[in-house]
Amino acid sequence: MRTGNTITSCRSTNGTAWTLVATSTVTMAANCYIGLVDCSGSNTALNTSSFSTLSVTP
């Protein structure tokens, strides 16, 4: 979530209950680009994930 120059990240295992991961304040322009990241945690294994029920609200 972005409010002004504050970015808040959350995670959820079920899409209903969300846990705060981190909050950072970063000076940025009015527009910014977002991305989704996932990691297997291993250098030798791939991770298969899907993202659903996403929304981006200006």
C-alpha positions in Angstrom: 0.0 0.0 0.0 1.2 3.5 -0.8 0.2 6.6 1.2 2.2 9.6 0.0 5.9 8.5 0.3 5.1 5.6 2.7 5.1 2.0 1.3 3.6 -0.7 3.5 3.9 -4.4 2.6 1.7 -7.2 3.9 1.5 -10.9 3.4 -1.3 -13.5 3.6 -1.5 -17.2 3.3 -5.3 -17.2 2.7 -6.1 -13.8 1.2 -8.2 -12.8 4.2 -6.0 -12.4 7.2 -3.1 -10.0 6.5 0.1 -9.6 8.4 2.3 -6.4 8.2 5.8 -7.2 6.8 7.4 -3.8 6.6 6.9 -0.1 6.2 9.3 2.2 4.4 9.4 5.9 3.6 10.9 6.6 0.2 10.9 9.9 -1.7 9.4 9.2 -5.1 7.5 10.8 -8.0 3.7 11.0 -8.1 3.6 7.8 -10.3 5.4 4.6 -9.4 5.6 1.1 -10.8 4.7 -2.0 -8.8 5.7 -5.7 -9.1 5.0 -9.0 -7.4 7.8 -11.2 -6.1 8.1 -14.7 -5.0 11.1 -16.8 -4.1 11.6 -20.5 -3.4 14.4 -19.8 -0.9 16.7 -22.3 -2.6 19.3 -21.9 -5.3 18.5 -25.2 -6.8 14.7 -25.3 -6.7 12.1 -23.3 -8.7 8.9 -22.0 -7.0 5.5 -22.2 -8.7 3.1 -19.6 -7.4 0.0 -17.8 -8.5 -1.3 -14.4 -7.6 -5.0 -13.7 -7.6 -7.5 -11.1 -6.4 -5.1 -8.2 -6.9 -6.2 -4.6 -7.1 -4.3 -1.4 -7.8 -6.2 1.8 -6.8 -4.8 5.2 -7.8 
